Amino acid sequence: MSNKRKEIHEPRALKNLIAPHLAWMADIEQAEPPERPNCRLWVKSGCARAERSTIPHPHRHSFCEISLQLCGEGVLSAGRESVERKAGDLLLMGAHVPHWMEIKSHPVEYMTLYFFPTAVVNWVAPEVSLLLLQRFTATQPIKQRNVHLPEPLLREFTQVFRSAVTEFESQQFGWELHLQSALLQVLVTLVRWEQGVRRQTAPTLRPVDWERLDRVLEHLHQQYAESIYGHDLARLAGMSESGFNVMFRDALGLSWVKYLQGLRIQKALTLLGRPGQTVASVAFTAGFESLSHFNVIFRSVVGMSPKELLGKQ
């Protein structure tokens, strides 16, 4: 399989209905690895040229992401937060976090390693894997996820990332092991450097069983419009409900209820961007059981009511 560097095409026009810093949320898509739906580790590289406006589209994915920006500038948005990204920045994004970057200075060249947390957990001792993964899973502001690398570290990481891209494109014997080694090299080097400059976040105290969590997240994405209860999710994970609630919050930094509400609001935003939609039909299609509850949650996320949004449309 080949994953050659691609020219980035202009995305679908963002809906000019809500506050500019939230408009991108209406176009969030689920992104998964190309052609290999079962792979646990993959690489993507790309370059957005001057005649293009943005990096593809707002997206979320079930992988953790570590992305190195080689040139260009832009503003990365994740939820209500945003941060400027420049050449030499390393982004550490946890799984299932919606995000998008608006380019301010072309060209933007980047290389990204995507991995399931199990790709780290299954390779190293639990106490080491927890320390490495907490940079992705711990609750932290977006500015803390975007690290500006010093020049020596940038040169080292650039070489490692380019080698990983080559291995993934060539698919030669042992390419998976090469990518695993590259990932661990970057993570270990980064943690050592952050420890040295005292930038590291506080470690997560409890381990996360990502295989159990993956089952639950897949269920939420497929069944978000149905009635969902905590005891059913806990049973799917093979845990007690209290233990499941703690694990979910440790892993993603919010409760499963808030996570589900986010999925439903994203669906509602997409529906409201279509002509002829009513607030009530959108609420029930997105999985909300009452119109009043939908209105409250929608306003808390978007900053205005669904009716106000339709009025602007």
C-alpha positions as CSV (number, residue, x, y, z in Angstrom):
1,M,0.0,0.0,0.0
2,S,1.2,3.5,-0.7
3,N,0.5,6.6,1.3
4,K,2.2,9.2,-0.9
5,R,2.3,12.8,0.1
6,K,-0.8,14.5,-1.0
7,E,-1.7,18.0,-2.0
8,I,-4.4,19.1,0.4
9,H,-7.7,20.0,-1.3
10,E,-10.0,22.8,-0.1
11,P,-12.6,21.5,2.3
12,R,-16.4,21.8,2.1
13,A,-17.4,25.4,2.9
14,L,-17.9,25.8,6.6
15,K,-21.4,26.8,7.6
16,N,-21.5,30.5,8.4
17,L,-24.1,30.1,11.0
18,I,-22.4,30.3,14.4
19,A,-19.5,32.0,16.0
20,P,-16.4,31.7,13.8
21,H,-14.4,29.9,16.4
22,L,-17.2,27.2,16.6
23,A,-18.3,27.0,13.0
24,W,-15.9,24.2,12.1
25,M,-17.7,21.8,14.5
26,A,-20.6,21.5,12.0
27,D,-18.3,19.6,9.6
28,I,-16.6,17.1,11.9
29,E,-16.0,13.7,10.3
30,Q,-14.7,10.4,11.6
31,A,-11.3,9.7,10.2
32,E,-9.8,6.2,10.1
33,P,-6.7,4.6,8.6
34,P,-6.7,4.3,4.8
35,E,-7.3,0.8,3.5
36,R,-6.2,-0.9,6.7
37,P,-9.1,-0.7,9.2
38,N,-7.5,-3.0,11.7
39,C,-4.1,-1.5,11.9
40,R,-3.0,-0.1,15.2
41,L,-0.3,2.3,14.0
42,W,-0.1,4.3,10.8
43,V,1.5,7.4,9.3
44,K,0.4,10.3,7.2
45,S,2.3,13.2,5.6
46,G,1.1,16.1,3.6
47,C,1.6,19.6,2.4
48,A,-0.9,22.4,1.9
49,R,0.3,24.8,-0.9
50,A,-0.3,28.5,-1.2
51,E,-3.3,28.1,-3.5
52,R,-5.1,26.0,-0.9
53,S,-6.9,27.4,2.1
54,T,-7.0,24.8,4.8
55,I,-6.0,21.3,5.9
56,P,-8.8,19.0,4.8
57,H,-11.7,19.2,7.3
58,P,-12.6,19.1,10.9
59,H,-12.2,15.5,12.1
60,R,-11.9,13.1,15.0
61,H,-10.5,9.6,15.1
62,S,-10.1,6.7,17.5
63,F,-6.3,7.0,17.4
64,C,-3.9,9.1,19.5
65,E,-2.0,11.5,17.3
66,I,1.5,12.9,17.4
67,S,2.1,15.4,14.6
68,L,5.2,17.3,13.6
69,Q,4.8,20.6,11.7
70,L,7.8,21.4,9.5
71,C,6.8,24.7,8.0
72,G,3.9,27.2,7.8
73,E,1.6,28.7,10.5
74,G,-2.0,28.2,11.5
75,V,-4.6,28.1,14.3
76,L,-5.5,24.7,15.7
77,S,-9.0,24.4,17.3
78,A,-10.1,21.7,19.6
79,G,-13.6,22.3,21.2
80,R,-13.7,25.9,22.4
81,E,-9.9,26.2,22.7
82,S,-7.4,27.2,20.1
83,V,-3.7,27.6,19.8
84,E,-1.3,29.0,17.2
85,R,0.9,26.3,15.5
86,K,4.2,27.1,13.8
87,A,7.1,25.3,12.3
88,G,8.8,23.1,14.8
89,D,5.7,22.4,16.8
90,L,4.8,19.0,18.0
91,L,1.1,18.2,18.7
92,L,0.0,15.5,21.2
93,M,-3.7,14.8,20.6
94,G,-5.7,12.2,22.5
95,A,-8.2,9.9,20.8
96,H,-11.7,11.1,19.9
97,V,-10.9,14.8,20.3
98,P,-12.5,16.8,17.5
99,H,-10.0,19.2,16.0
100,W,-9.1,21.3,12.9
101,M,-6.5,23.7,11.8
102,E,-7.0,26.9,9.8
103,I,-3.9,27.8,7.9
104,K,-2.5,31.4,8.2
105,S,0.8,31.0,6.3
106,H,1.4,28.6,3.4
107,P,2.9,26.2,2.7
108,V,2.2,23.9,5.7
109,E,4.1,20.6,5.7
110,Y,3.4,18.0,8.4
111,M,4.1,14.4,9.3
112,T,1.8,12.5,11.7
113,L,2.0,9.3,13.6
114,Y,-1.4,7.8,14.6
115,F,-1.6,5.0,17.2
116,F,-3.9,3.1,19.4
117,P,-2.9,3.3,23.1
118,T,-2.6,-0.5,23.0
119,A,0.4,-0.1,20.6
120,V,2.3,1.3,23.6
121,V,0.7,-0.6,26.4
122,N,1.4,-4.0,24.9
123,W,5.1,-3.1,24.4
124,V,6.4,-1.7,27.6
125,A,5.9,-2.1,31.4
126,P,2.6,-0.6,32.8
127,E,4.2,2.1,34.8
128,V,6.2,3.2,31.7
129,S,3.2,3.1,29.4
130,L,1.2,5.2,31.8
131,L,3.8,7.8,31.9
132,L,4.1,8.0,28.1
133,L,0.3,8.0,27.5
134,Q,-0.6,10.5,30.1
135,R,0.7,13.3,27.7
136,F,-2.2,12.3,25.4
137,T,-4.9,11.2,27.9
138,A,-4.6,13.6,30.8
139,T,-7.0,16.5,30.9
140,Q,-5.0,19.5,29.8
141,P,-5.4,22.8,27.8
142,I,-4.7,22.7,24.1
143,K,-1.7,25.0,24.6
144,Q,-0.1,22.3,26.7
145,R,-0.7,19.7,23.9
146,N,1.2,21.8,21.4
147,V,5.0,21.7,22.2
148,H,7.5,24.0,20.5
149,L,10.7,21.9,20.1
150,P,14.2,23.2,20.5
151,E,16.3,23.0,17.3
152,P,18.3,19.9,18.3
153,L,15.2,18.0,19.2
154,L,13.4,19.2,16.1
155,R,16.2,17.8,13.9
156,E,16.2,14.5,15.6
157,F,12.4,14.1,15.4
158,T,12.3,15.2,11.8
159,Q,14.7,12.4,10.9
160,V,12.6,9.9,12.8
161,F,9.3,11.0,11.3
162,R,10.7,11.0,7.7
163,S,12.0,7.4,8.3
164,A,8.6,6.4,9.6
165,V,6.9,7.8,6.5
166,T,9.3,6.0,4.2
167,E,8.7,2.7,6.0
168,F,4.9,3.1,5.9
169,E,4.9,3.9,2.2
170,S,7.2,1.0,1.3
171,Q,5.6,-1.6,3.4
172,Q,8.8,-3.7,3.4
173,F,9.3,-6.6,5.8
174,G,9.2,-5.5,9.4
175,W,7.7,-2.0,8.7
176,E,5.3,-2.3,11.6
177,L,8.2,-2.9,14.0
178,H,10.0,0.1,12.6
179,L,7.0,2.3,13.2
180,Q,6.6,0.9,16.7
181,S,10.3,1.7,17.4
182,A,10.0,5.2,15.9
183,L,6.9,6.0,18.1
184,L,8.6,4.8,21.3
185,Q,11.8,6.7,20.5
186,V,9.8,10.0,20.0
187,L,7.7,9.5,23.2
188,V,10.6,8.5,25.4
189,T,12.8,11.3,24.1
190,L,10.0,13.8,24.6
191,V,9.3,12.7,28.2
192,R,12.9,12.9,29.1
193,W,13.2,16.4,27.6
194,E,10.1,17.6,29.4
195,Q,11.3,16.2,32.7
196,G,14.5,18.0,32.2
197,V,12.8,21.4,31.7
198,R,10.0,20.5,34.2
199,R,7.2,20.8,31.7
200,Q,5.7,17.4,32.2
201,T,2.1,17.1,33.4
202,A,1.2,15.2,36.5
203,P,0.9,11.5,35.8
204,T,-2.4,9.6,35.6
205,L,-2.7,7.5,38.8
206,R,-4.9,4.8,37.4
207,P,-4.3,2.6,34.4
208,V,-6.8,2.6,31.5
209,D,-7.9,-0.6,29.7
210,W,-8.0,0.7,26.2
211,E,-9.4,-2.5,24.7
212,R,-12.4,-2.3,26.9
213,L,-12.8,1.5,26.2
214,D,-12.5,1.0,22.4
215,R,-15.6,-1.3,22.5
216,V,-17.6,1.3,24.4
217,L,-16.5,4.2,22.1
218,E,-17.4,2.2,19.0
219,H,-20.8,1.5,20.5
220,L,-21.4,5.2,21.3
221,H,-20.5,6.3,17.8
222,Q,-22.8,3.7,16.2
223,Q,-25.8,4.0,18.7
224,Y,-25.6,7.7,19.7
225,A,-29.2,8.3,18.7
226,E,-30.6,5.4,20.9
227,S,-31.3,5.4,24.6
228,I,-28.0,4.6,26.3
229,Y,-27.4,3.8,30.0
230,G,-24.3,3.7,32.1
231,H,-25.0,0.1,33.3
232,D,-25.2,-1.1,29.7
233,L,-21.9,0.5,28.8
234,A,-20.3,-0.9,31.9
235,R,-21.5,-4.4,31.0
236,L,-20.1,-4.0,27.5
237,A,-16.8,-3.1,29.1
238,G,-17.0,-6.0,31.5
239,M,-16.7,-3.7,34.5
240,S,-18.7,-2.4,37.4
241,E,-20.5,0.8,36.6
242,S,-18.5,2.8,39.1
243,G,-15.2,1.4,37.8
244,F,-16.3,2.1,34.2
245,N,-17.2,5.7,35.0
246,V,-13.8,6.3,36.6
247,M,-11.9,4.7,33.8
248,F,-13.8,6.7,31.1
249,R,-13.1,10.0,32.9
250,D,-9.4,9.1,33.4
251,A,-9.0,8.3,29.7
252,L,-10.8,11.1,28.1
253,G,-11.1,13.8,30.7
254,L,-14.9,13.9,30.8
255,S,-17.8,11.6,31.7
256,W,-19.4,9.3,29.1
257,V,-22.6,11.4,29.4
258,K,-20.7,14.6,28.3
259,Y,-19.0,12.6,25.6
260,L,-22.3,11.3,24.2
261,Q,-23.8,14.8,24.4
262,G,-20.9,16.1,22.3
263,L,-21.6,13.4,19.6
264,R,-25.2,14.3,19.5
265,I,-24.6,18.0,19.3
266,Q,-22.2,17.5,16.4
267,K,-24.9,15.5,14.6
268,A,-27.4,18.3,15.4
269,L,-25.1,21.0,13.9
270,T,-24.8,19.0,10.7
271,L,-28.6,18.6,10.5
272,L,-29.3,22.2,11.2
273,G,-27.1,23.2,8.3
274,R,-29.5,21.6,5.9
275,P,-32.5,23.4,4.6
276,G,-36.0,22.6,5.9
277,Q,-35.0,21.3,9.3
278,T,-37.0,22.0,12.4
279,V,-35.5,22.2,15.9
280,A,-37.7,19.4,17.2
281,S,-36.9,17.0,14.3
282,V,-33.2,17.6,14.7
283,A,-33.3,17.1,18.5
284,F,-35.0,13.7,18.2
285,T,-32.9,12.5,15.2
286,A,-29.7,13.4,17.2
287,G,-30.9,11.3,20.1
288,F,-32.3,13.8,22.6
289,E,-35.4,12.6,24.4
290,S,-36.8,16.1,25.1
291,L,-36.7,19.4,23.3
292,S,-36.0,21.3,26.5
293,H,-32.9,19.2,27.3
294,F,-31.7,19.6,23.7
295,N,-32.0,23.4,23.9
296,V,-30.0,23.5,27.2
297,I,-27.2,21.3,26.0
298,F,-27.0,22.9,22.6
299,R,-26.7,26.4,24.1
300,S,-24.0,25.2,26.6
301,V,-21.9,23.9,23.7
302,V,-22.6,26.3,20.8
303,G,-23.2,29.5,22.7
304,M,-26.7,30.1,21.3
305,S,-30.0,28.3,21.0
306,P,-30.9,26.1,18.0
307,K,-33.7,28.5,17.1
308,E,-31.1,31.4,17.0
309,L,-28.9,29.3,14.8
310,L,-31.7,28.6,12.4
311,G,-32.6,32.3,12.4
312,K,-29.0,33.1,11.2
313,Q,-29.3,30.5,8.5
